[in-house]
Every structure is written in structure tokens, then in C-alpha cells.
């Protein structure tokens, strides 16, 4: 099977996940996107701690898919994430071929798509990470083998685009700097300056636009400050031991293979004419840049262990693994035990990620589709009990039901989580419930959260005292009416 046929097949396997149930983050993004279409300004009129790129992308997709049913709308919009992952694969194809051989680029692209096919990462859902990742990969591609002002500026603009979706895209800056420094002396300083200018100017323009809208302070507070000081950490020790060991194996193996291969190349006196590894210094800098990229893009997940945070690290893991297992251009004529053992290990490491990705996608797709169907039914149930333009509160953190019910929140928050408790104290919301401010309140699962159990218990008591339960709830979400 040709590479492009396998590439297309893996993209199709990834598309099996577009029918998964909506995640809380997706629900928040879709609800805020709906609000922007009704004239609301993110941060000024509604709270969230993500950059604005995802809201406006989804607003555009919602406009384009408006004639479709909700189910079809979700499927079509998620194809944008699949397309972003495919474009990331093309970027990895170019990087692997540029830094090693075409086989390494092909393997990197296939490893990446195989990882995207594993449902736990959510790579094919409407998270911010797939869109931040594709911009970051192509920013690296721009300066992978050139140090020009134009390349630096293009890389900076792409990095800024990535940061418009996820702030942590800026963690690629040190690696981009190392890649620029690996190039021959000349315009390296100018290239790095252009990189910084390209990365910074779009944000200055964005701040200027939001200042005109009276929302610059809110943007800085929610997108920057809240993420640094207002977001409770979940340390890596809270990760399940199996996941911790798995991540350790997945990281140490490719890192060791790739770095050993790169060091071996660095020790060679004569390099292949087409290879960019023409000097020991350049080889070491590129290897360091890739390892640093992997480590820094993983760092956010160590503080907040959400699997989709790994999406930004997976392409670099795939690239390192590909550089480590891709066959050399000239194979030794010897076929001893060690030589055949190396071939067997290479084939195993090549086939295993592909098989795991395809198998997990095929196994999880039916379950995911059933979950989305159940959510759509609950959204219709909420809509049937909520008049249009009624004051609706969905709490504590199931914002997807605003979108699925076709109703807009009337509060400046779409969820209640520790990240916004300081801005919207739970005690104040409890008093609003007690005063029956909302026409309908939808109580989601796990209403009494671990972060503030006493305050949530008081909120639930006020809800039971001031509202009655609409008949026919399925106990997953409960509709209260006043």
C-alpha cells in the first residue's frame, strides 16, 4: 500500500471519532461561539480562560452549518479538527524528510495520525489543541533549514496563530530559537528578531481591538492571569499509576532511540550529501530542539492531567520515534543476530502504534456515537422545558447543553469551576437561586463538587427549596422549574 493511501486511510480512521459525545470544553467553546454570533464579546460579556481563536473559528463554522441538524452540524464541524490533524501530518512529513530521509517523514506522519486515532486524546474533537498544534508544526517547518528574515517572520506569525488557540503554543519559542541558531551564521539574529516580531505583533493588534471594545483588561486577566494564579493545579502524582508508567515508556523510548541515532550521525565524519546533519553542532542543536519541544509541550499536562493536553506533544513524540526507527540509507551487508534483532525491533515499533490507533478507533466509535445520541436527547428535553429567552442556568459545568438545547445563557459565565469562583462566588449564585432568579435550572451530574463541597451542598439545598423537578428526567441531568 502506498504512503498516501495509508495516510488517507488513517485520516478516515480518525474521522470515526467525530461522532463522540461533546466534552465540557467543546460545550463551552460552542456556547461562547453562539454568544459571539449574538453580539456578545468574549471576556467582557462572558468568562473563559482560553484565547479567542476557537470562539471565532466555531462561530464561522456554526454560520456555515446553520441549515444542518445539530447532529450533522457537530459531525461537519469536527471534520475541521480532522483536517487540521491531516495538515499537521503533512508538516511532519516535510520535517522528517528534511532532517533525515523521506522514510522518516512518512513514518512521523503515520505515527501522528495513529496517535490521533486513539480516542482518549480527543484529537478529532473541537478542542483548542489540534488547531494550535498545526500552526506550531508549520512554524517549525518554516525555520527547519533556513535562517532568513522572511522565514522568521512567517514562523512568528504561525506561532501567534497557534497561541490564538492555546497559550502554551508559545512554549515552542526556545526550540524555534535553537533551530535558527543551528543555521550558518549570517542572519540568525535578524531571523530571531523577525520571529519575535511575528509572534508578538498579532497579539498587540488583538489587544488594541479589544481595548476599543472595552475588553482588553478582561482578556489579559482571563487568558493570562487566571491561568497562572487562579487555576488549581492537579499534580502529576494524581495521574493513575498505569498512565504514568505508559507515558514514561512512550517518552523514554522514542527519546532514547532518536537521540542515539542523532548522536551516531554526529560522530560520523562524512554525512550523506542530501542530509541536513552536515555538522556535529547542527545535529546536536536540532536534537536538543526536538527534545525540548517535547518536554515543554508536555509540561501543561503535568499540572493539569487532561489527556487532550498531550495533543501538542504527540507530533514531536511521533517525529522522534520516526527519526529513531527509520531505516538508514545504506544497510550493512552483515546479517548477524544483532542486525536481525534491530530489524525486528524497528518493524515492531513501526507497526505497533499503527495497530493500536486503528484498533482503539474501531472499538470506541460505537460507544462514542451512543454517548452523543444520549446528549442530543437530553438537549431536546431541556429545550422542551425551557421557553425561548427564559433565564436558564446549567450548573455546575455542563455548558454543552446550552448549545444542544438551542438556548443562550443569560449569565456572564457558562460553567462554575474553580477557575472562575473568585469572579463569580458560589455564595452569590446560591442567593440568586434562593431568590428564584432563573426560570429553569438544569442540574448536571456530580453537582456537589470536590473543590467546594459545602458551598455546592448549600446551592443544591436552595435549589430543592425554591424549585420543583420537572417530570421525566433521566437522572443524568435534572430540570428544575420555578
C-alpha positions as CSV (number, residue, x, y, z in Angstrom):
1,X,0.0,0.0,0.0
2,X,1.4,3.4,-0.9
3,X,2.1,6.0,1.7
4,X,-0.7,8.4,0.6
5,X,-3.2,5.5,0.6
6,X,-2.2,4.6,4.1
7,X,-2.2,8.3,5.1
8,X,-5.8,8.7,3.7
9,X,-6.9,5.5,5.5
10,X,-5.6,6.8,8.8
11,X,-7.4,10.1,8.3
12,X,-10.6,8.1,7.7
13,X,-10.0,6.1,10.9
14,X,-9.6,9.4,12.8
15,X,-12.9,10.6,11.3
16,X,-14.6,7.7,13.1
17,X,-14.3,9.8,16.3
18,X,-16.3,12.8,15.0
19,X,-19.4,11.2,16.5
20,X,-18.1,11.2,20.1
21,X,-20.1,12.9,22.8
22,X,-19.4,16.6,23.4
23,X,-16.8,17.3,26.0
24,X,-17.3,20.1,28.6
25,X,-14.6,22.3,26.9
26,X,-16.3,21.8,23.5
27,X,-19.6,22.8,25.0
28,X,-18.1,26.0,26.5
29,X,-16.5,26.9,23.1
30,X,-19.7,26.2,21.2
31,X,-21.8,28.2,23.6
32,X,-19.5,31.2,23.6
33,X,-19.3,31.0,19.8
34,X,-23.1,31.2,19.7
35,X,-23.0,34.2,22.0
36,X,-20.5,36.0,19.7
37,X,-23.0,35.5,16.8
38,X,-25.5,37.4,19.0
39,X,-23.1,40.3,19.6
40,X,-21.5,39.2,22.9
41,X,-17.8,39.9,23.3
42,X,-15.7,37.1,24.9
43,X,-14.1,38.1,28.2
44,X,-16.1,41.3,28.5
45,X,-19.5,39.7,28.4
46,X,-18.7,36.0,29.1
47,X,-15.9,34.4,31.1
48,X,-13.4,31.9,29.7
49,X,-9.7,31.4,30.1
50,X,-8.9,30.3,26.5
51,X,-7.7,32.6,23.8
52,X,-10.3,33.9,21.3
53,X,-9.3,31.9,18.2
54,X,-11.5,28.9,18.9
55,X,-14.6,31.0,19.5
56,X,-14.4,32.8,16.2
57,X,-13.5,29.7,14.3
58,X,-16.5,27.9,15.7
59,X,-18.7,30.9,15.1
60,X,-17.7,30.8,11.4
61,X,-18.4,27.0,11.3
62,X,-21.7,27.5,13.0
63,X,-22.7,30.0,10.4
64,X,-21.7,27.8,7.6
65,X,-23.5,24.7,9.0
66,X,-26.6,26.5,10.2
67,X,-29.0,24.7,7.8
68,X,-28.0,21.3,9.2
69,X,-29.4,19.4,12.2
70,X,-27.5,19.6,15.4
71,X,-26.1,16.1,14.9
72,X,-24.9,16.8,11.4
73,X,-23.5,20.2,12.5
74,X,-21.3,18.6,15.1
75,X,-20.0,16.0,12.7
76,X,-19.2,18.5,10.0
77,X,-17.5,20.9,12.4
78,X,-15.3,18.2,13.8
79,X,-14.1,17.4,10.3
80,X,-12.2,20.7,10.7
81,X,-10.1,19.1,13.5
82,X,-9.5,16.0,11.3
83,X,-8.4,18.3,8.5
84,X,-6.0,20.2,11.0
85,X,-4.5,16.9,12.0
86,X,-4.0,15.8,8.4
87,X,-2.3,19.1,7.7
88,X,-0.1,18.5,10.8
89,X,0.8,15.2,9.3
90,X,1.9,16.8,6.1
91,X,4.1,19.2,8.1
92,X,5.7,16.2,10.0
93,X,6.3,14.6,6.6
94,X,8.3,17.6,5.4
95,X,10.2,17.9,8.7
96,X,11.2,14.2,8.8
97,X,12.3,14.2,5.2
98,X,14.3,17.5,5.8
99,X,16.1,16.3,8.9
100,X,16.7,12.7,7.9
101,X,15.2,10.8,4.9
102,X,11.8,10.6,3.3
103,X,11.1,7.4,5.1
104,X,11.4,9.2,8.5
105,X,8.9,11.9,7.3
106,X,6.4,9.3,6.2
107,X,6.7,7.3,9.5
108,X,6.3,10.5,11.5
109,X,3.1,11.4,9.7
110,X,1.7,7.9,10.1
111,X,2.7,7.7,13.8
112,X,1.0,11.1,14.4
113,X,-2.2,10.0,12.7
114,X,-2.2,6.7,14.6
115,X,-2.0,8.7,17.8
116,X,-4.9,10.9,16.7
117,X,-6.9,7.7,16.2
118,X,-6.7,6.9,19.9
119,X,-9.9,8.4,21.3
120,X,-8.6,9.2,24.8
121,X,-6.7,12.2,23.4
122,X,-9.7,13.8,21.7
123,X,-7.6,14.9,18.8
124,X,-10.6,14.9,16.4
125,X,-12.8,16.9,18.7
126,X,-13.3,20.7,18.9
127,X,-10.5,21.3,21.4
128,X,-8.1,24.1,21.0
129,X,-5.0,21.8,20.8
130,X,-5.4,20.4,17.2
131,X,-5.5,24.0,15.8
132,X,-2.6,25.2,18.0
133,X,-0.6,22.2,17.0
134,X,-0.9,22.5,13.3
135,X,0.2,26.1,13.4
136,X,3.2,25.2,15.6
137,X,4.3,22.4,13.3
138,X,4.3,24.7,10.3
139,X,6.1,27.4,12.3
140,X,8.9,24.9,12.9
141,X,8.8,23.9,9.2
142,X,9.5,27.5,8.2
143,X,12.8,27.7,10.1
144,X,13.8,24.0,9.9
145,X,16.5,24.6,7.4
146,X,16.6,28.3,6.7
147,X,17.6,31.4,8.6
148,X,16.1,34.3,6.7
149,X,14.0,37.3,7.9
150,X,11.1,36.1,5.9
151,X,11.3,32.6,7.4
152,X,11.5,34.0,10.9
153,X,8.5,36.3,10.3
154,X,6.4,33.5,8.8
155,X,7.3,31.2,11.8
156,X,6.4,34.0,14.2
157,X,3.0,34.7,12.6
158,X,2.2,31.0,12.6
159,X,3.2,30.7,16.3
160,X,0.9,33.7,17.1
161,X,-1.9,31.9,15.3
162,X,-1.3,28.8,17.4
163,X,-1.3,30.9,20.5
164,X,-4.7,32.4,19.5
165,X,-6.0,28.9,20.1
166,X,-3.8,27.7,23.1
167,X,-1.5,29.9,25.1
168,X,1.1,27.1,25.5
169,X,2.0,27.3,21.8
170,X,4.5,30.0,22.9
171,X,6.5,27.3,24.6
172,X,7.8,26.4,21.2
173,X,9.9,29.6,21.1
174,X,13.0,28.1,22.7
175,X,13.1,25.3,20.2
176,X,12.5,27.7,17.3
177,X,15.4,29.7,18.6
178,X,17.7,26.7,18.7
179,X,16.7,25.7,15.1
180,X,17.5,29.2,13.9
181,X,20.8,29.1,15.8
182,X,21.7,25.8,14.1
183,X,21.8,27.5,10.7
184,X,25.0,29.1,9.3
185,X,26.0,32.4,10.8
186,X,24.7,35.5,8.9
187,X,21.2,36.5,9.5
188,X,20.5,34.4,12.6
189,X,20.0,37.4,14.9
190,X,17.7,39.1,12.3
191,X,15.7,35.9,11.8
192,X,15.2,35.5,15.6
193,X,14.1,39.1,15.8
194,X,11.6,38.6,13.0
195,X,10.4,35.5,14.8
196,X,9.7,37.6,17.9
197,X,8.1,40.4,15.9
198,X,5.8,37.9,14.1
199,X,4.8,36.2,17.3
200,X,4.2,39.5,19.2
201,X,2.6,41.9,16.7
202,X,-0.7,40.0,16.2
203,X,-1.2,39.9,19.9
204,X,-0.6,43.7,20.1
205,X,-3.2,44.2,17.4
206,X,-5.7,41.9,19.2
207,X,-5.2,43.8,22.5
208,X,-5.8,47.1,20.5
209,X,-9.0,45.8,19.1
210,X,-10.2,44.5,22.5
211,X,-9.2,47.9,24.0
212,X,-11.6,49.6,21.6
213,X,-14.3,47.1,22.7
214,X,-13.6,47.8,26.4
215,X,-12.4,44.3,26.9
216,X,-8.5,44.4,27.0
217,X,-8.3,44.2,30.8
218,X,-10.7,41.3,30.9
219,X,-8.8,39.5,28.1
220,X,-5.4,39.8,29.9
221,X,-7.0,38.7,33.2
222,X,-8.8,35.7,31.9
223,X,-6.4,34.5,29.3
224,X,-3.1,35.2,31.2
225,X,-3.5,35.9,34.9
226,X,-6.2,33.4,35.7
227,X,-4.2,30.6,34.1
228,X,-1.2,31.5,36.2
229,X,-2.7,32.1,39.6
230,X,-6.4,31.1,39.5
231,X,-6.3,27.6,38.1
232,X,-5.8,25.0,40.8
233,X,-3.1,22.5,40.0
234,X,-3.6,18.8,39.8
235,X,-0.1,17.5,40.3
236,X,1.4,14.6,38.2
237,X,1.1,12.4,41.4
238,X,-2.6,12.4,40.8
239,X,-2.2,10.6,37.5
240,X,-3.1,6.9,37.6
241,X,0.0,4.8,38.0
242,X,-0.8,2.8,34.8
243,X,-1.0,6.1,32.8
244,X,2.2,7.4,34.4
245,X,4.2,4.3,33.5
246,X,2.8,4.3,30.0
247,X,3.7,7.9,29.4
248,X,7.2,7.2,30.8
249,X,7.7,4.3,28.4
250,X,6.3,6.2,25.4
251,X,8.6,9.2,26.1
252,X,11.8,7.5,27.1
253,X,11.7,5.0,24.2
254,X,11.5,7.4,21.3
255,X,13.7,10.0,23.0
256,X,16.4,7.4,23.5
257,X,16.1,5.9,20.0
258,X,16.2,9.3,18.3
259,X,18.9,10.8,20.4
260,X,21.1,7.8,20.0
261,X,20.6,7.9,16.2
262,X,21.3,11.6,16.1
263,X,24.5,11.2,18.2
264,X,25.6,8.4,15.9
265,X,25.2,10.7,13.0
266,X,27.0,13.5,14.7
267,X,30.0,11.2,15.2
268,X,30.2,10.3,11.5
269,X,33.0,12.1,9.7
270,X,31.2,12.1,6.3
271,X,27.5,12.6,6.1
272,X,25.1,11.8,3.2
273,X,25.2,14.8,0.7
274,X,21.4,15.3,1.0
275,X,21.3,15.2,4.8
276,X,20.9,18.4,6.8
277,X,23.0,16.8,9.6
278,X,26.2,18.1,8.0
279,X,27.9,19.2,11.2
280,X,28.0,17.9,14.7
281,X,26.9,21.2,16.2
282,X,23.8,21.3,13.9
283,X,22.9,17.8,14.8
284,X,23.1,18.4,18.5
285,X,21.1,21.6,18.3
286,X,18.3,20.0,16.2
287,X,18.1,17.0,18.6
288,X,18.0,19.4,21.6
289,X,15.3,21.5,20.0
290,X,13.1,18.4,19.4
291,X,13.6,17.0,22.9
292,X,13.0,20.5,24.4
293,X,9.8,20.8,22.3
294,X,8.5,17.5,23.6
295,X,9.3,18.3,27.2
296,X,7.8,21.9,27.2
297,X,4.7,20.9,25.3
298,X,4.1,18.1,27.9
299,X,4.6,20.5,30.9
300,X,1.0,21.8,31.0
301,X,-0.3,18.2,31.2
302,X,1.8,17.6,34.3
303,X,0.0,20.5,36.1
304,X,-3.5,19.6,34.8
305,X,-3.6,16.0,33.7
306,X,-6.2,16.2,31.0
307,X,-5.4,13.8,28.1
308,X,-6.1,16.3,25.4
309,X,-3.3,18.5,26.7
310,X,-0.9,15.9,25.2
311,X,-2.1,16.6,21.7
312,X,0.6,19.4,21.4
313,X,3.3,16.9,22.5
314,X,2.3,13.9,20.4
315,X,3.6,15.1,17.0
316,X,7.1,15.6,18.4
317,X,6.9,12.2,20.0
318,X,5.9,10.8,16.6
319,X,8.8,12.6,14.9
320,X,11.4,11.5,17.4
321,X,10.2,7.9,17.2
322,X,10.3,8.1,13.4
323,X,13.9,9.5,13.4
324,X,14.9,6.7,15.7
325,X,13.4,3.7,13.8
326,X,13.6,4.9,10.1
327,X,16.0,2.7,8.1
328,X,19.4,4.0,7.2
329,X,20.2,4.8,3.6
330,X,22.9,2.2,3.5
331,X,22.3,-1.1,5.3
332,X,25.2,-3.3,6.4
333,X,25.7,-6.5,4.5
334,X,26.1,-8.4,7.7
335,X,23.0,-10.2,8.9
336,X,24.0,-11.4,12.3
337,X,21.8,-11.9,15.3
338,X,22.1,-8.2,16.4
339,X,21.3,-7.0,12.9
340,X,18.2,-9.1,12.5
341,X,17.2,-8.1,16.1
342,X,17.4,-4.5,15.1
343,X,15.2,-5.0,12.1
344,X,12.6,-6.9,14.1
345,X,12.6,-4.1,16.8
346,X,12.2,-1.5,14.1
347,X,9.3,-3.3,12.4
348,X,7.6,-3.8,15.8
349,X,8.0,-0.2,16.8
350,X,6.6,0.8,13.4
351,X,3.6,-1.5,13.3
352,X,2.6,-1.2,17.0
353,X,1.5,2.4,17.1
354,X,-0.5,2.0,13.8
355,X,-2.2,-1.2,15.1
356,X,-3.1,0.4,18.5
357,X,-4.5,3.5,16.8
358,X,-6.7,1.6,14.4
359,X,-7.9,-0.9,16.9
360,X,-8.9,1.6,19.6
361,X,-10.7,3.7,17.0
362,X,-12.7,0.8,15.7
363,X,-13.5,-0.3,19.3
364,X,-14.6,3.0,20.7
365,X,-16.6,4.5,17.8
366,X,-19.9,2.8,18.6
367,X,-19.7,3.8,22.3
368,X,-18.9,7.4,21.4
369,X,-21.8,7.6,18.9
370,X,-24.2,6.3,21.6
371,X,-23.0,9.0,24.1
372,X,-23.6,11.8,21.6
373,X,-27.1,10.5,20.9
374,X,-27.9,10.5,24.6
375,X,-26.6,14.1,24.9
376,X,-28.8,15.2,21.9
377,X,-31.8,13.6,23.6
378,X,-31.1,15.4,26.8
379,X,-30.6,18.7,25.0
380,X,-34.0,18.3,23.3
381,X,-35.5,17.5,26.8
382,X,-34.1,20.7,28.2
383,X,-35.4,22.7,25.3
384,X,-38.9,21.3,25.7
385,X,-38.9,22.7,29.3
386,X,-37.2,26.0,28.7
387,X,-39.1,28.8,26.9
388,X,-37.1,30.8,24.4
389,X,-35.3,33.7,26.0
390,X,-36.0,32.3,29.5
391,X,-33.4,32.8,32.2
392,X,-31.6,29.4,32.1
393,X,-28.8,28.2,34.4
394,X,-27.0,25.0,33.7
395,X,-24.7,24.1,36.6
396,X,-22.2,23.3,37.6
397,X,-20.2,22.6,34.4
398,X,-22.2,21.1,31.5
399,X,-22.2,24.1,29.1
400,X,-22.7,21.7,26.1
401,X,-26.4,21.6,27.0
402,X,-26.8,25.3,26.3
403,X,-25.7,24.5,22.7
404,X,-27.6,21.2,22.4
405,X,-30.8,22.8,23.8
406,X,-30.6,25.8,21.4
407,X,-30.7,28.2,24.4
408,X,-28.3,31.0,25.4
409,X,-27.1,31.6,28.9
410,X,-28.2,34.9,30.5
411,X,-25.2,34.9,32.9
412,X,-21.7,36.1,32.2
413,X,-20.4,32.5,32.9
414,X,-21.2,29.2,31.2
415,X,-19.8,26.9,33.9
416,X,-18.9,27.0,37.6
417,X,-15.4,25.8,38.2
418,X,-12.5,26.8,40.5
419,X,-11.1,28.9,37.7
420,X,-13.9,31.4,38.0
421,X,-15.1,31.0,41.6
422,X,-13.2,34.2,42.5
423,X,-15.0,36.1,39.8
424,X,-18.4,34.6,40.4
425,X,-18.6,33.4,44.1
426,X,-20.8,30.4,44.7
427,X,-22.5,32.0,47.6
428,X,-23.8,34.8,45.4
429,X,-25.2,32.3,42.9
430,X,-26.8,30.3,45.7
431,X,-28.6,33.5,46.8
432,X,-29.8,34.0,43.2
433,X,-31.2,30.5,43.2
434,X,-32.9,31.1,46.5
435,X,-34.4,34.3,45.1
436,X,-35.7,32.3,42.1
437,X,-33.9,34.5,39.6
438,X,-33.7,31.7,37.0
439,X,-36.8,30.4,35.2
440,X,-35.1,27.0,34.7
441,X,-32.1,25.4,36.4
442,X,-30.5,22.3,34.9
443,X,-28.5,20.3,37.5
444,X,-25.8,18.2,36.0
445,X,-24.1,15.1,37.4
446,X,-21.8,15.3,40.4
447,X,-23.4,18.6,41.4
448,X,-21.6,18.6,44.8
449,X,-18.1,19.1,43.5
450,X,-14.9,18.2,45.5
451,X,-13.4,21.7,45.2
452,X,-16.1,23.4,47.3
453,X,-18.4,20.7,48.8
454,X,-20.1,22.8,51.4
455,X,-20.9,25.6,49.1
456,X,-22.3,23.3,46.4
457,X,-24.3,21.5,49.1
458,X,-25.8,24.8,50.1
459,X,-26.6,25.6,46.5
460,X,-28.3,22.2,46.0
461,X,-30.4,22.8,49.1
462,X,-31.5,26.2,47.9
463,X,-32.4,24.6,44.6
464,X,-34.6,21.9,46.2
465,X,-36.3,24.5,48.3
466,X,-37.1,27.1,45.6
467,X,-37.8,24.9,42.5
468,X,-39.6,21.7,41.6
469,X,-38.3,18.9,39.5
470,X,-39.9,18.6,36.0
471,X,-41.2,15.1,35.5
472,X,-39.5,12.6,33.2
473,X,-35.8,13.4,33.9
474,X,-33.3,10.6,33.2
475,X,-31.3,11.4,36.4
476,X,-28.2,12.4,34.3
477,X,-29.4,15.9,34.1
478,X,-32.3,17.1,36.1
479,X,-34.5,20.0,35.0
480,X,-35.9,22.3,37.8
481,X,-38.6,24.8,37.1
482,X,-39.8,27.6,39.4
